[in-house]
């Protein structure tokens, strides 16, 4: 399964008061560190971190990442989207590979019209 999630603190804590511009990059860094330490295939972009694995292992990582962010505020917001496709692995990059192939095929087809 693939899980894309975004987690951010709200409210104030001693750690959040150290960052007066309101940025949450330190909290996000704590979450991403948990993901990377998990050893699961992952990708982080400006909006989400996506991880791939089995249900229990992925959800455990999301839980630990959320707990890590919890140190930065009195409340945590978690947005999660999952693609549950039993029997498939390598989808973190496989989906993108198929997309790029489809785009190349469309460009080739449109170039011959």
C-alpha positions as CSV (number, residue, x, y, z in Angstrom):
1,X,0.0,0.0,0.0
2,X,1.0,3.6,-0.5
3,X,0.2,6.2,2.1
4,X,0.6,9.9,1.4
5,X,0.4,12.0,4.6
6,X,0.9,15.5,5.9
7,X,1.2,16.2,9.6
8,X,1.5,19.6,11.3
9,X,1.4,21.0,14.8
10,X,-0.9,23.7,16.0
11,X,-1.2,25.4,19.3
12,X,1.9,26.4,21.2
13,X,4.6,24.5,23.0
14,X,8.1,25.5,24.2
15,X,9.4,24.2,20.8
16,X,7.0,26.2,18.7
17,X,7.7,29.4,20.6
18,X,11.3,29.0,19.5
19,X,10.1,29.6,15.9
20,X,8.4,33.0,15.9
21,X,7.7,33.1,12.1
22,X,5.2,30.3,12.5
23,X,7.0,27.9,10.2
24,X,6.5,24.2,10.9
25,X,9.7,23.0,9.2
26,X,11.3,21.7,12.4
27,X,8.2,19.6,13.2
28,X,8.0,18.3,9.7
29,X,11.7,17.4,9.8
30,X,11.0,15.4,13.0
31,X,8.2,13.5,11.1
32,X,10.4,12.9,8.0
33,X,13.2,11.6,10.2
34,X,10.9,9.0,11.6
35,X,9.8,8.0,8.1
36,X,13.4,7.7,6.8
37,X,14.5,5.8,9.9
38,X,11.7,3.2,9.2
39,X,13.6,1.9,6.2
40,X,10.4,1.8,4.1
41,X,10.5,3.2,0.6
42,X,9.5,6.9,0.8
43,X,9.4,10.2,-1.0
44,X,8.9,13.7,0.4
45,X,7.8,16.7,-1.6
46,X,6.6,20.1,-0.6
47,X,3.1,18.9,0.4
48,X,3.2,15.2,1.4
49,X,5.4,12.3,2.4
50,X,4.5,9.1,0.7
51,X,5.6,5.7,2.1
52,X,5.1,2.2,0.8
53,X,4.7,-1.0,2.8
54,X,2.2,-3.3,4.5
55,X,-0.8,-1.9,6.4
56,X,0.6,-2.4,9.9
57,X,4.1,-1.2,9.2
58,X,2.9,1.9,7.3
59,X,0.4,2.9,9.9
60,X,2.9,2.4,12.7
61,X,5.3,4.9,10.9
62,X,2.4,7.4,10.5
63,X,1.6,7.1,14.2
64,X,5.2,7.6,15.3
65,X,5.7,10.5,12.9
66,X,2.5,12.1,14.3
67,X,3.8,11.6,17.8
68,X,7.1,13.3,16.9
69,X,5.2,16.3,15.6
70,X,3.1,16.4,18.7
71,X,6.1,17.7,20.7
72,X,5.8,20.9,18.7
73,X,2.2,21.9,19.6
74,X,-0.8,21.1,21.8
75,X,-2.7,19.8,18.8
76,X,-1.8,17.9,15.6
77,X,-3.4,17.9,12.2
78,X,-3.0,14.8,10.0
79,X,-4.1,14.4,6.4
80,X,-3.8,10.9,5.0
81,X,-4.5,9.3,1.6
82,X,-4.0,5.6,1.0
83,X,-3.8,3.5,-2.2
84,X,-4.5,0.0,-1.0
85,X,-3.6,-2.6,-3.7
86,X,-2.8,-6.0,-2.2
87,X,-0.1,-7.9,-4.0
88,X,1.6,-4.9,-5.6
89,X,5.0,-3.6,-4.5
90,X,7.3,-1.0,-6.1
91,X,4.4,1.3,-6.7
92,X,6.1,4.4,-5.2
93,X,8.0,4.6,-8.5
94,X,6.0,2.2,-10.7
95,X,3.0,4.5,-10.9
96,X,5.2,7.3,-12.1
97,X,6.9,5.1,-14.6
98,X,3.6,4.1,-16.1
99,X,2.5,7.7,-16.2
100,X,5.6,8.8,-18.0
101,X,5.2,6.0,-20.5
102,X,1.6,7.0,-21.2
103,X,2.6,10.6,-21.7
104,X,5.4,9.7,-24.1
105,X,3.0,7.5,-26.0
106,X,0.4,10.3,-26.2
107,X,3.1,12.8,-27.4
108,X,4.2,10.3,-30.1
109,X,0.6,9.7,-31.2
110,X,-0.2,13.4,-31.3
111,X,3.0,14.1,-33.2
112,X,1.8,11.8,-36.0
113,X,-1.7,13.2,-36.3
